[in-house]
Amino acid sequence: MRLINTTTYEFSEFHGDDIPKYAVLSHTLEHDEVTFQKWAFSRRKAEKKAGYAKIEATCKLALKIGLMYAWMDTCCNDKSSSAELSEAINFMFAWYAGAIVCFAFLADIVEGEVEKVGSQLGRKLREGLNKSR
């Protein structure tokens, strides 16, 4: 599992029981995401992409709650490697489940609508829970 250091923004590889506590980002893909390839080729160019703001915000939020690592599907997986892509697909649920916290980036929410959307999500969650009982 490749994680990004929330202080240095450098990648580190971890395996098995050596995986540290980390945050994960749940988001929708947009047109200008920072991929692992773009990051590895030129971090300076990657920082100019719109998707970099999500990486930076995730790292800052994770660091704020004491987490030294974060995982994001866009930049932590090398999608040019079929073996790594296959591993990511197979382990993605486990990686989300293993995170200490999951931050959600809701790109389509307009500022000022957060309370409205939050109450709608809460209501739908309660309805879903009631149906499952």
Secondary structure, 3 states (H helix, E strand, C coil): CEEEECCCCCEEECCHHHCCCCEEEEECCCCCCCCHHHHHHCHHHHCCCCCHHHHHHHHHHHHHCCCCEEECHHHHCCCCCHHHHHHHHHHHHHHHHHCCEEEEECCCCCCCCHHHHHHHHHHHHHHHHHHHC
